[in-house]
C-alpha cells in the first residue's frame, strides 16, 4: 500500500507551494500556489500529532535554515531535510533532528556529472541508512533526466533501472519529483510512476501532479503499492481543494 509522505516546502523562510518548473536563479519570482500563515514548526507538529512519518522539509534556496531547524525541533526524528545539503553540513542537520538528509546538487559537478567521491564521503560521514538521494527529474529525449540546482540544470544521469540499481546501494531511499508536473495539479506522470513501481529496489517517494484522491490511488495502482507519494498544492492545508488532509491521515491510520 502506498504511504502518504507529508512535506514542508520553504521559500524565503515561509511555507509555500510553488510550481517547481518556475524556480530560477534570476530575479523573476516563482509561480506560487500558496503562502502559509502558519510556520514550518506548526506543520511539523501537526504531522507528529497525526503519526505521519517519512515526510520531508525542502529548503528552496537561501533564507530557510531557521524555519527548517524549527520544524525539525518540533518533530525530532520524524522528518527528512533537503536543500543545500553537502558532506560538510549533513551531520549538522541530523543533529538538528532530521531523520535523513536529502541530497541532489552536491552529487554533481557544474557539467552535471555524478561525483562518486562526494557520494562516498556522504556515506562515510552520515551512513547510507540516513541518506536519501533526490533524483527529481525532467522529461527529455532520453526519458527522464535528473535535474539539479532547484531543477533548473539537467545532469548526465537518466532515470533507468540500471541507474536505480547502481545508486540504491548507496542510500536508504530515493525521493523523485516529476519536475515538469510538480505544483500544477494536472495529474501525475503515469509513465514515470510505472517505471519506478516496476523497479522496486528500495523505498521511494514520488511527488508531482497529484490533484485528487484518484491520482493518489493511481500511484498505488500503477506501482503496485511500492511507491509512496507526496501531495502538495492539491492538499486543503495548503490551500488546495482536491485532497483533504484528514482523508490521508485516516487512510494512513489503517496502513
N, C-alpha and C positions, 0 to 999 in steps of 0.2 A: 504493500500500500504506500502510495506517495505521501510524504510528510510535508506539511506546511512549514517553511522556514521564514520566520519574520525578518524584517530588515529595518534599518535606520540609515537613511542616506543624508549626509551632511554637506551643506554648501555654505561657505562663509559663516560657519558656526550655527547654522539653523537647519532643522529637519525640513527637507524638501522632497518633492517628487519631480524629477527633471527628465526630459526626453534625452536619453543618453547620446544620441547622434548629434545633438545640438551643442555639446560641450566643445569649447575651443580654448586655445591659449591666447586668442586675440581679445579685443575689447568688447566684442558682442556678448550680451548676456544670453545665457542658455534659455531654451524654452522651458518654462516652469509650469507644471500642472498644479502644484500645491505647495503652500508655505505654512508650516505648522505654527500654531500659537503655543503649543506645549514644547518643552525641552526634550532633548535626547534622553535624559535621565528618566523623564516621565514615561516614555515609551518602553524603555528598558525595564522599568519597574512593573509596567503592565504585562510585559512578556513573562517576567519572572512570576508574577501573581498567577498567570494563567498556565504556567508549566510548559511554556514553549521553549524548546531547546534548539541549538544549532543555527540560530539566526546570525546575522552579520551587521556590523556597523561599517559603512563605507565613507571614507573622507574624500570628497570630490574637490581636490585642490587644497590650498593653504587656509589657515584660519579655523581649523576644525579640531585641533588637538584637545582643547579644554572641554568642549562638548563631548567628544568621544570618550575621554577619560571619565567624565561624569556618568556617562551611560554604562561603561564597564564597571564602575564602582557601584552602580545601582543593581547590577546583575552579575556579580563576580562569577566567572567560570561558565556563564550562560551564553556569551556572545563571542563571535569571531570579529577581528578587526582587519580592515584593508584600506589601502590608500597611502602611498608613500612608504610602504614597509621595505626595509633593507636589512641586510645582515647586521648592520651596526645598531639599529634601533628596535629590532624584533623582540629582544628579551625585555626591553623597557615596556612594551605593550603587553606582553604576557604578565609581567609583574604588576601592571595596572589592572589586571583582572580578565584579560581576554583568554578564552579557551584555546584559540588558534590565531595565528597570523595568516593573512591572505596576501599573496604576493603575485604581481604581474610584471610591471615595468622594470623592476630591478633585475629581473632574469635576462633582460635583453640589452644588447649594446645599441648604439644610435642607428645602426643599419638593420636592426630588427633580428639579429642573430642571437640564438639562445646561448647564454653563457653558463656552461655546465659547472664551472668553478664556483659561480655565485650560488647555484642550487646546492652544491656540495657543502659550501660554507654555511648556508642556512640550515641544512640538515645537521651539521655538526654543532651549531650554536643552540638550536631550539629542539631538534629531534623531529623526525618525519611525522611522528604522531601528533604534533602540534602545528603542522604546516598544511595550508590549503593553497593549491595553485589555481589562480584565476585565469582561465582560458577563454575569457569572453572574446567574442569573435564577430566578424562581419562576413556576409556572403561575398564571394569572389569567384573568379573563373575556376579556381581550384576546389570550390565547395564552400568551406568556411575557413577563414584565416584569423588567427589570434591577433587582437589589436591591443596596443599598449598606449600609455600617455592619455588616460581617460578616453580610450577607444578611438583616438584620433589617428594613430600611426599603425599601419599594418606591419606585422612581423613576417619572418620567413617560416613560421610554424603553422601548419594546417591541421584542422581537427579531423583526424582519421583514426581508425582503430589502432594502427601502428603507433601513432603519436601518443595516444592514450596509454597503450601498453608500455611505451618507453618511459613515460613520466609517472605512472601510477606507483611505482616502487619508491618514489622519492617523496611522497606526501601521504596525508591521511584522507584528503578529499579533493575534489575539483569543484570550483564554482564557475558556471558558464552562463554569462549573459548573452542573449542574442541581441547584439547592439543595434541592429537595424530596426527591430520592432520594439525595443525596450522603451517603456514610457508612453507608447502610443495607444494602448488598449484596443488594438485592432486584431487580436488573435496571435497565437503562438507560432513559432517556426516549426511546423509539424515535421518536416524532414530532418531537422537537426535533433528534435526530441526523439524521433525514431532511431536515428543513428546512435545517439547516446544510450538509449534504452536497450538497444541490441548489444552494446558492448559489455556493460555490467561488471566492470573490473574493480571498481572501488566506489564508495559513496559519492554522489554527485548532486549538486543543486542547480536547477535550471531557473533562469529569470528572463522575462521578456514577453510582453504582449498579452498576458492573461487579462481578459476583460470581464469574465464572469465565471461562475462555478463550472459551467460546461467546459470552459477552457482548462480549468484546473483538472477536472476529471479526464479530459482528453490527454493531458500529460501522463496521468496514471495509466490510461488505456494504451497509449502508444508505447510507453516504456515498460509495460508490464508491472508497474508499481515500483520499479527500481530507481526512478528518478524523482528526487524531491523538488519542490518548487517554491519560489518566492512570488508574492503578489504585492505590487506597489501601487500605482496610480488608480487602479480599479477598486482598491480597498476603501471602505467607508471611513476608516480612521484617518485616511489620507485624502479625504475629500471626494472619493470616488463613489459610484453608485452601483457598480456591477457585482461586488463581492462584500458580504457582511463579515466583519472580523469575528463576530460571535459565532457565525456558522463554521468558520475554520477552527475556532477553539473547540467547539463541541465535537467536530469531526476528529480533531486530534485526541481528544479525551477518550475516544473509542479506538484509538490506533493500536 
